[in-house]
Amino acid sequence: RGRGLFTRSLMKAQIASPGFTHIYAALIAVINTKLPETGELLLKRVVYSFKRAYKRRDKIVATAVAKFIAHLVNHQVAHELLALQLLTILLEEPTNDSVEIAVNFVKEVGQILDELSPQGVHAIFERFRAILH
């Protein structure tokens, strides 16, 4: 019960002020070292929140949640494959909004993705090139 309340309040705070996303992600990274089930719960809820916002075409919430996922990947709370999967979903049927979300996501998480999975990043950039031409 306490973990659920904590994750819900953290997610609400992050959506209310996306400028502090990196701080919330760092906080959960520290907590995740001692209580990994809390990090897992937050990650499940954030991914579910992104799916719901993306299906509803809610660009503001989807952008904020994608930024949170990017920072969770940067702090290695989430695996880099989650980031690559999210980018693949955003770019498989590109719209103006999904491409904008993907570009912002790559800005946030691109460096660590390039270090951990250079082939995956290459494939994503090829997809960006295909969209541009």
Kinemage of the C-alpha trace (Angstrom):
@kinemage 1
@onewidth
@group {chain A} dominant
@subgroup {mainchain}
@vectorlist {calphas} color= white
{ca arg a 1} P 0.000 0.000 0.000
{ca gly a 2} L 2.766 2.455 0.857
{ca arg a 3} L 4.639 1.741 -2.367
{ca gly a 4} L 1.513 2.382 -4.403
{ca leu a 5} L 0.862 5.698 -2.714
{ca phe a 6} L 4.483 6.723 -3.178
{ca thr a 7} L 4.552 5.828 -6.877
{ca arg a 8} L 1.210 7.504 -7.551
{ca ser a 9} L 2.274 10.731 -5.851
{ca leu a 10} L 5.631 10.669 -7.632
{ca met a 11} L 3.928 10.249 -11.008
{ca lys a 12} L 1.457 13.067 -10.264
{ca ala a 13} L 4.271 15.366 -9.189
{ca gln a 14} L 6.266 14.549 -12.331
{ca ile a 15} L 3.347 15.250 -14.663
{ca ala a 16} L 2.556 18.481 -12.795
{ca ser a 17} L 6.145 19.736 -13.161
{ca pro a 18} L 8.066 17.974 -15.965
{ca gly a 19} L 11.007 20.321 -15.409
{ca phe a 20} L 11.946 18.346 -12.309
{ca thr a 21} L 11.762 14.945 -14.020
{ca his a 22} L 15.487 14.305 -13.655
{ca ile a 23} L 15.213 14.841 -9.891
{ca tyr a 24} L 12.297 12.427 -9.552
{ca ala a 25} L 14.169 9.837 -11.625
{ca ala a 26} L 17.279 10.243 -9.464
{ca leu a 27} L 15.150 9.818 -6.343
{ca ile a 28} L 13.625 6.596 -7.626
{ca ala a 29} L 17.081 5.372 -8.691
{ca val a 30} L 18.337 5.755 -5.122
{ca ile a 31} L 15.241 4.093 -3.687
{ca asn a 32} L 15.493 1.333 -6.305
{ca thr a 33} L 18.915 0.271 -4.959
{ca lys a 34} L 17.381 -0.689 -1.586
{ca leu a 35} L 13.770 -1.421 -2.591
{ca pro a 36} L 13.769 -2.764 -6.168
{ca glu a 37} L 10.083 -3.682 -6.039
{ca thr a 38} L 9.248 0.029 -5.720
{ca gly a 39} L 11.192 0.812 -8.892
{ca glu a 40} L 9.494 -2.071 -10.676
{ca leu a 41} L 6.044 -0.882 -9.610
{ca leu a 42} L 6.779 2.669 -10.747
{ca leu a 43} L 8.077 1.416 -14.074
{ca lys a 44} L 4.975 -0.717 -14.677
{ca arg a 45} L 2.705 2.202 -13.886
{ca val a 46} L 4.685 4.654 -16.011
{ca val a 47} L 4.624 2.302 -19.004
{ca tyr a 48} L 0.883 1.768 -18.541
{ca ser a 49} L 0.383 5.529 -18.275
{ca phe a 50} L 2.309 6.060 -21.515
{ca lys a 51} L 0.234 3.411 -23.324
{ca arg a 52} L -2.987 5.017 -22.135
{ca ala a 53} L -1.880 8.542 -23.103
{ca tyr a 54} L -0.602 7.398 -26.499
{ca lys a 55} L -3.859 5.591 -27.311
{ca arg a 56} L -5.863 8.657 -26.292
{ca arg a 57} L -3.571 10.870 -28.391
{ca asp a 58} L -2.852 12.956 -25.283
{ca lys a 59} L 0.364 14.592 -26.441
{ca ile a 60} L 1.090 16.534 -23.242
{ca val a 61} L 0.870 13.524 -20.917
{ca ala a 62} L 2.616 11.218 -23.415
{ca thr a 63} L 5.518 13.671 -23.742
{ca ala a 64} L 5.860 14.049 -19.959
{ca val a 65} L 5.730 10.301 -19.345
{ca ala a 66} L 8.170 9.592 -22.190
{ca lys a 67} L 10.565 12.078 -20.599
{ca phe a 68} L 10.214 10.241 -17.277
{ca ile a 69} L 10.931 6.906 -18.952
{ca ala a 70} L 13.982 8.454 -20.638
{ca his a 71} L 15.371 9.610 -17.315
{ca leu a 72} L 14.648 6.232 -15.730
{ca val a 73} L 16.701 4.658 -18.533
{ca asn a 74} L 19.447 7.236 -17.947
{ca his a 75} L 19.584 6.209 -14.274
{ca gln a 76} L 19.406 2.531 -15.283
{ca val a 77} L 16.181 1.885 -13.418
{ca ala a 78} L 14.723 0.801 -16.767
{ca his a 79} L 16.532 -1.276 -19.385
{ca glu a 80} L 17.582 0.326 -22.662
{ca leu a 81} L 15.408 -2.135 -24.576
{ca leu a 82} L 12.352 -0.396 -23.113
{ca ala a 83} L 13.558 2.850 -24.678
{ca leu a 84} L 14.133 1.175 -28.044
{ca gln a 85} L 10.691 -0.457 -27.917
{ca leu a 86} L 9.051 2.857 -27.090
{ca leu a 87} L 10.807 4.518 -30.023
{ca thr a 88} L 9.777 1.687 -32.322
{ca ile a 89} L 6.144 2.081 -31.287
{ca leu a 90} L 6.274 5.844 -31.804
{ca leu a 91} L 7.822 5.537 -35.262
{ca glu a 92} L 5.983 2.544 -36.729
{ca glu a 93} L 2.970 4.671 -37.735
{ca pro a 94} L 4.438 8.185 -37.642
{ca thr a 95} L 2.264 11.204 -37.029
{ca asn a 96} L 3.456 14.731 -36.335
{ca asp a 97} L 2.903 14.254 -32.613
{ca ser a 98} L 4.516 10.811 -32.378
{ca val a 99} L 7.607 11.974 -34.260
{ca glu a 100} L 7.878 15.028 -32.018
{ca ile a 101} L 7.618 12.831 -28.911
{ca ala a 102} L 10.246 10.474 -30.378
{ca val a 103} L 12.633 13.341 -31.132
{ca asn a 104} L 12.304 14.710 -27.591
{ca phe a 105} L 12.776 11.199 -26.210
{ca val a 106} L 15.972 10.682 -28.218
{ca lys a 107} L 17.266 14.053 -27.020
{ca glu a 108} L 16.867 12.873 -23.433
{ca val a 109} L 18.132 9.287 -23.743
{ca gly a 110} L 20.250 9.263 -26.911
{ca gln a 111} L 23.709 9.288 -25.353
{ca ile a 112} L 23.215 6.324 -23.036
{ca leu a 113} L 21.416 4.411 -25.792
{ca asp a 114} L 24.358 5.024 -28.100
{ca glu a 115} L 26.722 3.651 -25.453
{ca leu a 116} L 24.625 0.616 -24.530
{ca ser a 117} L 23.018 -0.302 -27.859
{ca pro a 118} L 24.644 1.399 -30.866
{ca gln a 119} L 22.928 -0.912 -33.372
{ca gly a 120} L 19.523 -0.080 -31.918
{ca val a 121} L 20.177 3.644 -32.151
{ca his a 122} L 21.374 3.208 -35.730
{ca ala a 123} L 18.100 1.457 -36.604
{ca ile a 124} L 16.082 4.254 -34.970
{ca phe a 125} L 17.986 6.934 -36.891
{ca glu a 126} L 17.440 4.993 -40.117
{ca arg a 127} L 13.727 5.108 -39.349
{ca phe a 128} L 13.963 8.879 -38.793
{ca arg a 129} L 15.732 9.212 -42.157
{ca ala a 130} L 13.041 7.150 -43.863
{ca ile a 131} L 10.362 9.438 -42.380
{ca leu a 132} L 12.183 12.543 -43.617
{ca his a 133} L 12.537 11.297 -47.191
